[in-house]
């Protein structure tokens, strides 16, 4: 089944943009997913095609009008999958959420501009709010491109070798181990011996140890989750704290 992405934006010309190249571009051409970018301005009702207005209560900037945004949502959202609003106050995007989106038949993404979207339309439509990270972009479009890139590469058939996903960062709760290729010695730096040994189990153990060490030093938050899950798994496997081996 073809995954359907719809982006609601004031800048439809930004799409497919980088999504037309490389992995997402090939997947688009192969029909694994389809992309529609709807211009929110097409849903304005006055002759000036106004989409925004000043904020009630005063303050800087402009706010996207609820009536215009809602009409765009009605036209673009197939309701077979989530409606996402990209905003710095949303849940920060991670691989778990990417996987959830990739398992849906469709994803509709609302891109804000200016100060954002009138709150009432977000309440009325029960949107899922998603952030790309703790920084402020000029608009939701770069976040939509990043989100769709991450989702599309998980669609079945999008990547050439399926096992290239298995050991990627976050897939097993860890950051990835380091990679090396030819030449075996470069500027006096040698590739770790074990990688030249041809001993698959030792290579695999070395990679796991490096992935764990990198995660532990760089991302204590991920490491804490990983070790908690590992402890839970071990407890379950041996009967758990209340099981026969945990008495
Ligand atoms: N006034 C907003 C605030 O302080 O949170 C920022 C508005 S920003 C200039 C315009 C739009 O860019 C937002 O409505 C949102 O759609 C998008 N945007 C900005 N930063 C983002 C982020 N970190 N993640 C996702 N979308 C973002």
Boltz pocket constraint, residues with backbone or C-beta under 6 A from the ligand:
constraints:
  - pocket:
      binder: B
      contacts: [[A, 85], [A, 86], [A, 87], [A, 88], [A, 89], [A, 110], [A, 111], [A, 112], [A, 113], [A, 114], [A, 115], [A, 116], [A, 117], [A, 130], [A, 131], [A, 132], [A, 133], [A, 134], [A, 135], [A, 136], [A, 137], [A, 138], [A, 139], [A, 140], [A, 141], [A, 143]]
      max_distance: 6.0
